[in-house]
Amino acid sequence: MSLRKKTFLAGVAAVIAINSAAAFATPTITLGLSDWPGWVAWYVAEHNGYFKKYDAHFKLVWFTSYMTSVEALSAGKIDANCQALIDTLAPV
Protein backbone atom coordinates (compact mmCIF):
# COMPACT_ATOMS: atom_id res chain seq x y z
CA MET A 1 0.00 0.00 0.00
CA SER A 2 1.38 3.40 -0.89
CA LEU A 3 2.28 6.00 1.73
CA ARG A 4 -0.44 8.29 0.37
CA LYS A 5 -3.13 5.61 0.91
CA LYS A 6 -1.84 4.82 4.41
CA THR A 7 -1.89 8.50 5.34
CA PHE A 8 -5.40 8.89 3.94
CA LEU A 9 -6.69 5.83 5.82
CA ALA A 10 -5.03 6.99 9.05
CA GLY A 11 -6.74 10.36 8.65
CA VAL A 12 -10.13 8.74 8.05
CA ALA A 13 -9.66 6.50 11.09
CA ALA A 14 -8.77 9.52 13.23
CA VAL A 15 -11.88 11.42 12.12
CA ILE A 16 -14.08 8.39 12.83
CA ALA A 17 -12.52 7.93 16.26
CA ILE A 18 -12.97 11.60 17.18
CA ASN A 19 -16.59 11.67 15.97
CA SER A 20 -17.38 8.41 17.77
CA ALA A 21 -15.94 9.71 21.03
CA ALA A 22 -17.93 12.93 20.71
CA ALA A 23 -21.13 11.01 20.00
CA PHE A 24 -20.74 8.97 23.18
CA ALA A 25 -19.44 11.77 25.39
CA THR A 26 -21.14 11.93 28.75
CA PRO A 27 -23.11 15.13 29.18
CA THR A 28 -22.49 17.32 32.21
CA ILE A 29 -25.25 17.02 34.82
CA THR A 30 -26.05 20.16 36.77
CA LEU A 31 -26.78 19.13 40.35
CA GLY A 32 -28.44 21.49 42.80
CA LEU A 33 -27.37 21.54 46.44
CA SER A 34 -28.41 23.55 49.44
CA ASP A 35 -27.48 23.78 53.11
CA TRP A 36 -27.72 20.25 54.52
CA PRO A 37 -24.67 18.45 55.97
CA GLY A 38 -25.20 15.23 54.01
CA TRP A 39 -24.88 16.99 50.68
CA VAL A 40 -21.40 18.26 51.48
CA ALA A 41 -20.20 14.84 50.31
CA TRP A 42 -20.60 16.05 46.71
CA TYR A 43 -18.05 18.80 47.36
CA VAL A 44 -15.73 16.31 49.08
CA ALA A 45 -15.94 14.04 46.02
CA GLU A 46 -15.22 16.96 43.71
CA HIS A 47 -12.32 18.19 45.89
CA ASN A 48 -10.74 14.72 46.06
CA GLY A 49 -10.91 14.28 42.29
CA TYR A 50 -13.44 11.46 42.23
CA PHE A 51 -15.42 13.06 39.40
CA LYS A 52 -12.37 13.00 37.15
CA LYS A 53 -11.21 9.60 38.36
CA TYR A 54 -14.53 7.96 37.52
CA ASP A 55 -15.31 10.15 34.50
CA ALA A 56 -18.40 11.63 36.14
CA HIS A 57 -19.41 14.97 34.68
CA PHE A 58 -21.15 17.07 37.32
CA LYS A 59 -21.52 20.79 37.75
CA LEU A 60 -22.48 21.54 41.35
CA VAL A 61 -24.86 24.49 41.74
CA TRP A 62 -25.24 25.96 45.23
CA PHE A 63 -28.61 27.35 46.34
CA THR A 64 -28.90 29.41 49.51
CA SER A 65 -32.44 28.14 50.00
CA TYR A 66 -33.63 24.54 49.82
CA MET A 67 -36.96 25.48 48.25
CA THR A 68 -35.19 27.55 45.60
CA SER A 69 -33.29 24.42 44.53
CA VAL A 70 -36.52 22.39 44.40
CA GLU A 71 -38.15 25.13 42.30
CA ALA A 72 -35.11 25.27 39.98
CA LEU A 73 -35.44 21.54 39.32
CA SER A 74 -39.17 21.83 38.68
CA ALA A 75 -38.51 24.70 36.24
CA GLY A 76 -35.87 22.69 34.38
CA LYS A 77 -33.03 25.04 35.31
CA ILE A 78 -30.95 22.15 36.70
CA ASP A 79 -30.84 18.45 35.79
CA ALA A 80 -30.93 16.99 39.30
CA ASN A 81 -31.25 18.13 42.88
CA CYS A 82 -30.42 16.87 46.34
CA GLN A 83 -33.80 16.88 48.04
CA ALA A 84 -36.11 15.00 50.34
CA LEU A 85 -38.17 12.10 49.02
CA ILE A 86 -41.46 13.87 49.80
CA ASP A 87 -40.40 16.84 47.69
CA THR A 88 -39.50 14.48 44.86
CA LEU A 89 -42.82 12.63 44.94
CA ALA A 90 -45.10 15.64 45.49
CA PRO A 91 -44.94 16.93 41.88
CA VAL A 92 -45.55 13.44 40.50
N, CA, C and O atoms as CSV, one atom per row, in Angstrom:
chain,resi,resn,atom,element,x,y,z
A,1,MET,N,N,0.855,-1.166,0.000
A,1,MET,CA,C,0.000,0.000,0.000
A,1,MET,C,C,0.906,1.236,0.000
A,1,MET,O,O,1.919,1.275,0.699
A,2,SER,N,N,0.539,2.207,-0.767
A,2,SER,CA,C,1.377,3.400,-0.888
A,2,SER,C,C,1.270,4.266,0.374
A,2,SER,O,O,0.309,4.159,1.136
A,3,LEU,N,N,2.250,5.100,0.573
A,3,LEU,CA,C,2.284,5.996,1.729
A,3,LEU,C,C,1.093,6.943,1.704
A,3,LEU,O,O,0.537,7.277,2.751
A,4,ARG,N,N,0.701,7.376,0.511
A,4,ARG,CA,C,-0.438,8.291,0.372
A,4,ARG,C,C,-1.725,7.611,0.855
A,4,ARG,O,O,-2.520,8.235,1.558
A,5,LYS,N,N,-1.939,6.348,0.489
A,5,LYS,CA,C,-3.129,5.609,0.913
A,5,LYS,C,C,-3.116,5.377,2.423
A,5,LYS,O,O,-4.147,5.501,3.084
A,6,LYS,N,N,-1.950,5.041,2.964
A,6,LYS,CA,C,-1.835,4.818,4.408
A,6,LYS,C,C,-2.149,6.093,5.184
A,6,LYS,O,O,-2.837,6.062,6.205
A,7,THR,N,N,-1.634,7.211,4.685
A,7,THR,CA,C,-1.885,8.498,5.338
A,7,THR,C,C,-3.365,8.848,5.276
A,7,THR,O,O,-3.947,9.310,6.257
A,8,PHE,N,N,-3.971,8.622,4.101
A,8,PHE,CA,C,-5.396,8.895,3.944
A,8,PHE,C,C,-6.227,8.038,4.900
A,8,PHE,O,O,-7.116,8.547,5.581
A,9,LEU,N,N,-5.937,6.741,4.947
A,9,LEU,CA,C,-6.685,5.831,5.821
A,9,LEU,C,C,-6.483,6.176,7.298
A,9,LEU,O,O,-7.420,6.072,8.089
A,10,ALA,N,N,-5.287,6.580,7.669
A,10,ALA,CA,C,-5.032,6.991,9.051
A,10,ALA,C,C,-5.847,8.234,9.390
A,10,ALA,O,O,-6.385,8.349,10.491
A,11,GLY,N,N,-5.935,9.151,8.451
A,11,GLY,CA,C,-6.739,10.359,8.653
A,11,GLY,C,C,-8.214,10.043,8.811
A,11,GLY,O,O,-8.881,10.589,9.691
A,12,VAL,N,N,-8.726,9.160,7.958
A,12,VAL,CA,C,-10.132,8.737,8.050
A,12,VAL,C,C,-10.393,8.053,9.386
A,12,VAL,O,O,-11.411,8.318,10.026
A,13,ALA,N,N,-9.498,7.187,9.809
A,13,ALA,CA,C,-9.660,6.496,11.093
A,13,ALA,C,C,-9.669,7.494,12.250
A,13,ALA,O,O,-10.441,7.345,13.196
A,14,ALA,N,N,-8.815,8.502,12.173
A,14,ALA,CA,C,-8.768,9.518,13.234
A,14,ALA,C,C,-10.069,10.298,13.298
A,14,ALA,O,O,-10.582,10.553,14.388
A,15,VAL,N,N,-10.611,10.681,12.149
A,15,VAL,CA,C,-11.880,11.419,12.116
A,15,VAL,C,C,-13.010,10.564,12.679
A,15,VAL,O,O,-13.837,11.058,13.445
A,16,ILE,N,N,-13.052,9.300,12.310
A,16,ILE,CA,C,-14.084,8.390,12.828
A,16,ILE,C,C,-13.952,8.244,14.336
A,16,ILE,O,O,-14.954,8.274,15.051
A,17,ALA,N,N,-12.742,8.088,14.823
A,17,ALA,CA,C,-12.523,7.933,16.265
A,17,ALA,C,C,-12.946,9.175,17.020
A,17,ALA,O,O,-13.586,9.075,18.067
A,18,ILE,N,N,-12.600,10.345,16.507
A,18,ILE,CA,C,-12.972,11.600,17.177
A,18,ILE,C,C,-14.484,11.772,17.178
A,18,ILE,O,O,-15.065,12.123,18.205
A,19,ASN,N,N,-15.129,11.529,16.038
A,19,ASN,CA,C,-16.585,11.666,15.973
A,19,ASN,C,C,-17.288,10.642,16.847
A,19,ASN,O,O,-18.311,10.958,17.455
A,20,SER,N,N,-16.772,9.434,16.926
A,20,SER,CA,C,-17.375,8.407,17.774
A,20,SER,C,C,-17.267,8.790,19.237
A,20,SER,O,O,-18.223,8.622,19.995
A,21,ALA,N,N,-16.123,9.298,19.639
A,21,ALA,CA,C,-15.936,9.711,21.035
A,21,ALA,C,C,-16.871,10.855,21.374
A,21,ALA,O,O,-17.440,10.888,22.465
A,22,ALA,N,N,-17.036,11.794,20.453
A,22,ALA,CA,C,-17.925,12.929,20.711
A,22,ALA,C,C,-19.378,12.471,20.804
A,22,ALA,O,O,-20.148,12.999,21.607
A,23,ALA,N,N,-19.751,11.494,19.987
A,23,ALA,CA,C,-21.133,11.007,20.002
A,23,ALA,C,C,-21.478,10.310,21.310
A,23,ALA,O,O,-22.632,10.330,21.737
A,24,PHE,N,N,-20.493,9.698,21.944
A,24,PHE,CA,C,-20.739,8.970,23.177
A,24,PHE,C,C,-20.259,9.717,24.411
A,24,PHE,O,O,-20.201,9.142,25.498
A,25,ALA,N,N,-19.917,10.982,24.258
A,25,ALA,CA,C,-19.444,11.774,25.385
A,25,ALA,C,C,-20.557,11.917,26.417
A,25,ALA,O,O,-21.721,12.129,26.074
A,26,THR,N,N,-20.182,11.799,27.662
A,26,THR,CA,C,-21.144,11.925,28.748
A,26,THR,C,C,-21.486,13.394,28.957
A,26,THR,O,O,-20.586,14.218,29.118
A,27,PRO,N,N,-22.756,13.732,28.956
A,27,PRO,CA,C,-23.114,15.131,29.182
A,27,PRO,C,C,-22.857,15.529,30.640
A,27,PRO,O,O,-22.846,14.684,31.535
A,28,THR,N,N,-22.657,16.801,30.853
A,28,THR,CA,C,-22.491,17.315,32.206
A,28,THR,C,C,-23.863,17.454,32.846
A,28,THR,O,O,-24.782,18.010,32.246
A,29,ILE,N,N,-23.995,16.948,34.058
A,29,ILE,CA,C,-25.245,17.025,34.817
A,29,ILE,C,C,-25.118,18.149,35.820
A,29,ILE,O,O,-24.190,18.164,36.629
A,30,THR,N,N,-26.047,19.090,35.772
A,30,THR,CA,C,-26.054,20.160,36.765
A,30,THR,C,C,-26.846,19.658,37.969
A,30,THR,O,O,-28.007,19.268,37.847
A,31,LEU,N,N,-26.201,19.675,39.129
A,31,LEU,CA,C,-26.776,19.133,40.353
A,31,LEU,C,C,-26.937,20.237,41.385
A,31,LEU,O,O,-25.961,20.870,41.785
A,32,GLY,N,N,-28.161,20.462,41.809
A,32,GLY,CA,C,-28.442,21.489,42.804
A,32,GLY,C,C,-28.207,20.983,44.219
A,32,GLY,O,O,-28.544,19.849,44.559
A,33,LEU,N,N,-27.623,21.848,45.032
A,33,LEU,CA,C,-27.365,21.539,46.439
A,33,LEU,C,C,-27.760,22.740,47.281
A,33,LEU,O,O,-27.719,23.881,46.823
A,34,SER,N,N,-28.134,22.466,48.498
A,34,SER,CA,C,-28.411,23.546,49.444
A,34,SER,C,C,-27.806,23.154,50.795
A,34,SER,O,O,-27.063,22.178,50.898
A,35,ASP,N,N,-28.134,23.920,51.809
A,35,ASP,CA,C,-27.482,23.783,53.115
A,35,ASP,C,C,-28.025,22.605,53.925
A,35,ASP,O,O,-28.942,22.762,54.731
A,36,TRP,N,N,-27.447,21.429,53.697
A,36,TRP,CA,C,-27.722,20.250,54.522
A,36,TRP,C,C,-26.417,19.468,54.604
A,36,TRP,O,O,-25.789,19.225,53.574
A,37,PRO,N,N,-25.993,19.069,55.797
A,37,PRO,CA,C,-24.670,18.449,55.970
A,37,PRO,C,C,-24.408,17.228,55.083
A,37,PRO,O,O,-23.274,17.030,54.648
A,38,GLY,N,N,-25.399,16.422,54.811
A,38,GLY,CA,C,-25.197,15.227,54.008
A,38,GLY,C,C,-24.813,15.512,52.568
A,38,GLY,O,O,-24.197,14.671,51.914
A,39,TRP,N,N,-25.164,16.676,52.071
A,39,TRP,CA,C,-24.877,16.992,50.678
A,39,TRP,C,C,-23.485,17.560,50.483
A,39,TRP,O,O,-23.054,17.778,49.351
A,40,VAL,N,N,-22.789,17.799,51.562
A,40,VAL,CA,C,-21.403,18.262,51.478
A,40,VAL,C,C,-20.529,17.181,50.838
A,40,VAL,O,O,-19.468,17.483,50.291
A,41,ALA,N,N,-20.965,15.942,50.903
A,41,ALA,CA,C,-20.199,14.836,50.311
A,41,ALA,C,C,-19.931,15.072,48.823
A,41,ALA,O,O,-18.900,14.633,48.315
A,42,TRP,N,N,-20.824,15.748,48.124
A,42,TRP,CA,C,-20.599,16.047,46.709
A,42,TRP,C,C,-19.365,16.930,46.537
A,42,TRP,O,O,-18.569,16.730,45.620
A,43,TYR,N,N,-19.218,17.915,47.437
A,43,TYR,CA,C,-18.051,18.796,47.355
A,43,TYR,C,C,-16.773,18.056,47.756
A,43,TYR,O,O,-15.703,18.332,47.213
A,44,VAL,N,N,-16.875,17.135,48.686
A,44,VAL,CA,C,-15.728,16.312,49.080
A,44,VAL,C,C,-15.284,15.457,47.887
A,44,VAL,O,O,-14.092,15.351,47.597
A,45,ALA,N,N,-16.253,14.857,47.208
A,45,ALA,CA,C,-15.940,14.036,46.023
A,45,ALA,C,C,-15.284,14.877,44.937
A,45,ALA,O,O,-14.318,14.443,44.309
A,46,GLU,N,N,-15.803,16.067,44.717
A,46,GLU,CA,C,-15.222,16.959,43.711
A,46,GLU,C,C,-13.803,17.359,44.114
A,46,GLU,O,O,-12.884,17.303,43.297
A,47,HIS,N,N,-13.628,17.761,45.371
A,47,HIS,CA,C,-12.324,18.193,45.887
A,47,HIS,C,C,-11.271,17.077,45.791
A,47,HIS,O,O,-10.115,17.341,45.461
A,48,ASN,N,N,-11.668,15.851,46.076
A,48,ASN,CA,C,-10.735,14.722,46.058
A,48,ASN,C,C,-10.511,14.134,44.664
A,48,ASN,O,O,-9.765,13.167,44.508
A,49,GLY,N,N,-11.150,14.714,43.663
A,49,GLY,CA,C,-10.907,14.282,42.285
A,49,GLY,C,C,-11.666,13.048,41.851
A,49,GLY,O,O,-11.323,12.443,40.835
A,50,TYR,N,N,-12.688,12.659,42.592
A,50,TYR,CA,C,-13.441,11.455,42.231
A,50,TYR,C,C,-14.233,11.630,40.934
A,50,TYR,O,O,-14.427,10.663,40.198
A,51,PHE,N,N,-14.688,12.842,40.648
A,51,PHE,CA,C,-15.421,13.061,39.399
A,51,PHE,C,C,-14.523,12.747,38.208
A,51,PHE,O,O,-14.930,12.047,37.281
A,52,LYS,N,N,-13.310,13.264,38.238
A,52,LYS,CA,C,-12.369,13.005,37.147
A,52,LYS,C,C,-11.948,11.543,37.115
A,52,LYS,O,O,-11.871,10.935,36.048
A,53,LYS,N,N,-11.677,10.984,38.286
A,53,LYS,CA,C,-11.209,9.597,38.360
A,53,LYS,C,C,-12.215,8.628,37.749
A,53,LYS,O,O,-11.839,7.679,37.060
A,54,TYR,N,N,-13.496,8.877,38.009
A,54,TYR,CA,C,-14.533,7.962,37.524
A,54,TYR,C,C,-15.290,8.514,36.325
A,54,TYR,O,O,-16.356,8.010,35.972
A,55,ASP,N,N,-14.740,9.552,35.700
A,55,ASP,CA,C,-15.310,10.148,34.496
A,55,ASP,C,C,-16.776,10.548,34.685
A,55,ASP,O,O,-17.616,10.326,33.814
A,56,ALA,N,N,-17.054,11.136,35.834
A,56,ALA,CA,C,-18.403,11.631,36.142
A,56,ALA,C,C,-18.425,13.132,35.885
A,56,ALA,O,O,-17.591,13.870,36.408
A,57,HIS,N,N,-19.361,13.569,35.097
A,57,HIS,CA,C,-19.411,14.970,34.678
A,57,HIS,C,C,-20.547,15.695,35.409
A,57,HIS,O,O,-21.702,15.676,34.983
A,58,PHE,N,N,-20.182,16.326,36.512
A,58,PHE,CA,C,-21.147,17.066,37.315
A,58,PHE,C,C,-20.737,18.521,37.428
A,58,PHE,O,O,-19.552,18.841,37.522
A,59,LYS,N,N,-21.719,19.386,37.417
A,59,LYS,CA,C,-21.520,20.791,37.754
A,59,LYS,C,C,-22.383,21.035,38.977
A,59,LYS,O,O,-23.610,20.962,38.900
A,60,LEU,N,N,-21.750,21.324,40.105
A,60,LEU,CA,C,-22.477,21.543,41.349
A,60,LEU,C,C,-22.960,22.983,41.396
A,60,LEU,O,O,-22.187,23.916,41.178
A,61,VAL,N,N,-24.250,23.156,41.682
A,61,VAL,CA,C,-24.857,24.487,41.736
A,61,VAL,C,C,-25.403,24.696,43.145
A,61,VAL,O,O,-26.308,23.984,43.580
A,62,TRP,N,N,-24.851,25.674,43.853
A,62,TRP,CA,C,-25.244,25.961,45.234
A,62,TRP,C,C,-26.452,26.881,45.266
A,62,TRP,O,O,-26.500,27.890,44.562
A,63,PHE,N,N,-27.435,26.517,46.096
A,63,PHE,CA,C,-28.610,27.351,46.336
A,63,PHE,C,C,-28.633,27.719,47.813
A,63,PHE,O,O,-28.433,26.859,48.671
A,64,THR,N,N,-28.872,28.977,48.110
A,64,THR,CA,C,-28.903,29.409,49.510
A,64,THR,C,C,-30.171,28.950,50.215
A,64,THR,O,O,-30.235,28.928,51.444
A,65,SER,N,N,-31.169,28.588,49.435
A,65,SER,CA,C,-32.444,28.138,49.997
A,65,SER,C,C,-32.809,26.776,49.406
A,65,SER,O,O,-32.712,26.565,48.197
A,66,TYR,N,N,-33.222,25.873,50.263
A,66,TYR,CA,C,-33.633,24.536,49.821
A,66,TYR,C,C,-34.778,24.621,48.827
A,66,TYR,O,O,-34.736,23.973,47.782
A,67,MET,N,N,-35.787,25.397,49.130
A,67,MET,CA,C,-36.957,25.483,48.249
A,67,MET,C,C,-36.599,26.092,46.893
A,67,MET,O,O,-37.209,25.752,45.878
A,68,THR,N,N,-35.630,26.975,46.874
A,68,THR,CA,C,-35.188,27.546,45.596
A,68,THR,C,C,-34.593,26.457,44.713
A,68,THR,O,O,-34.790,26.465,43.498
A,69,SER,N,N,-33.864,25.516,45.318
A,69,SER,CA,C,-33.292,24.415,44.532
A,69,SER,C,C,-34.391,23.492,44.004
A,69,SER,O,O,-34.322,23.029,42.865
A,70,VAL,N,N,-35.398,23.229,44.827
A,70,VAL,CA,C,-36.524,22.392,44.398
A,70,VAL,C,C,-37.265,23.070,43.243
A,70,VAL,O,O,-37.638,22.416,42.269
A,71,GLU,N,N,-37.472,24.368,43.356
A,71,GLU,CA,C,-38.146,25.132,42.297
A,71,GLU,C,C,-37.314,25.157,41.017
A,71,GLU,O,O,-37.862,25.086,39.917
A,72,ALA,N,N,-35.992,25.257,41.158
A,72,ALA,CA,C,-35.114,25.266,39.982
A,72,ALA,C,C,-35.206,23.942,39.233
A,72,ALA,O,O,-35.204,23.922,38.003
A,73,LEU,N,N,-35.287,22.842,39.969
A,73,LEU,CA,C,-35.440,21.535,39.325
A,73,LEU,C,C,-36.784,21.442,38.611
A,73,LEU,O,O,-36.860,20.984,37.471
A,74,SER,N,N,-37.827,21.873,39.279
A,74,SER,CA,C,-39.168,21.835,38.679
A,74,SER,C,C,-39.254,22.690,37.418
A,74,SER,O,O,-39.986,22.360,36.486
A,75,ALA,N,N,-38.498,23.792,37.395
A,75,ALA,CA,C,-38.510,24.703,36.243
A,75,ALA,C,C,-37.553,24.257,35.140
A,75,ALA,O,O,-37.497,24.879,34.080
A,76,GLY,N,N,-36.794,23.176,35.385
A,76,GLY,CA,C,-35.868,22.686,34.377
A,76,GLY,C,C,-34.567,23.472,34.292
A,76,GLY,O,O,-33.849,23.373,33.297
A,77,LYS,N,N,-34.258,24.246,35.316
A,77,LYS,CA,C,-33.027,25.041,35.312
A,77,LYS,C,C,-31.801,24.218,35.696
A,77,LYS,O,O,-30.673,24.612,35.400
A,78,ILE,N,N,-32.015,23.079,36.354
A,78,ILE,CA,C,-30.947,22.146,36.698
A,78,ILE,C,C,-31.427,20.740,36.321
A,78,ILE,O,O,-32.623,20.510,36.141
A,79,ASP,N,N,-30.486,19.812,36.206
A,79,ASP,CA,C,-30.840,18.454,35.795
A,79,ASP,C,C,-31.247,17.562,36.957
A,79,ASP,O,O,-32.064,16.655,36.795
A,80,ALA,N,N,-30.676,17.821,38.128
A,80,ALA,CA,C,-30.935,16.989,39.299
A,80,ALA,C,C,-30.799,17.862,40.538
A,80,ALA,O,O,-30.258,18.966,40.480
A,81,ASN,N,N,-31.293,17.358,41.648
A,81,ASN,CA,C,-31.255,18.130,42.879
A,81,ASN,C,C,-31.164,17.183,44.069
A,81,ASN,O,O,-31.746,16.099,44.060
A,82,CYS,N,N,-30.439,17.599,45.075
A,82,CYS,CA,C,-30.417,16.865,46.343
A,82,CYS,C,C,-31.617,17.352,47.138
A,82,CYS,O,O,-31.666,18.511,47.549
A,83,GLN,N,N,-32.585,16.468,47.356
A,83,GLN,CA,C,-33.801,16.878,48.038
A,83,GLN,C,C,-34.459,15.690,48.725
A,83,GLN,O,O,-34.114,14.534,48.481
A,84,ALA,N,N,-35.398,16.004,49.573
A,84,ALA,CA,C,-36.113,14.996,50.344
A,84,ALA,C,C,-37.048,14.200,49.434
A,84,ALA,O,O,-37.521,14.705,48.416
A,85,LEU,N,N,-37.305,12.964,49.812
A,85,LEU,CA,C,-38.173,12.105,49.022
A,85,LEU,C,C,-39.559,12.710,48.847
A,85,LEU,O,O,-40.125,12.637,47.757
A,86,ILE,N,N,-40.106,13.296,49.876
A,86,ILE,CA,C,-41.459,13.868,49.796
A,86,ILE,C,C,-41.514,14.996,48.773
A,86,ILE,O,O,-42.518,15.167,48.082
A,87,ASP,N,N,-40.436,15.762,48.678
A,87,ASP,CA,C,-40.405,16.836,47.687
A,87,ASP,C,C,-40.192,16.312,46.276
A,87,ASP,O,O,-40.507,17.000,45.305
A,88,THR,N,N,-39.667,15.116,46.155
A,88,THR,CA,C,-39.497,14.481,44.857
A,88,THR,C,C,-40.820,13.889,44.382
A,88,THR,O,O,-41.158,13.985,43.203
A,89,LEU,N,N,-41.566,13.277,45.297
A,89,LEU,CA,C,-42.818,12.630,44.943
A,89,LEU,C,C,-43.989,13.588,44.787
A,89,LEU,O,O,-44.908,13.310,44.016
A,90,ALA,N,N,-43.977,14.706,45.499
A,90,ALA,CA,C,-45.104,15.636,45.489
A,90,ALA,C,C,-45.483,16.092,44.086
A,90,ALA,O,O,-46.672,16.085,43.768
A,91,PRO,N,N,-44.543,16.489,43.224
A,91,PRO,CA,C,-44.939,16.932,41.879
A,91,PRO,C,C,-45.484,15.811,41.004
A,91,PRO,O,O,-46.236,16.065,40.063
A,92,VAL,N,N,-45.107,14.564,41.313
A,92,VAL,CA,C,-45.550,13.436,40.499
A,92,VAL,C,C,-47.012,13.196,40.747
A,92,VAL,O,O,-47.597,12.286,40.160
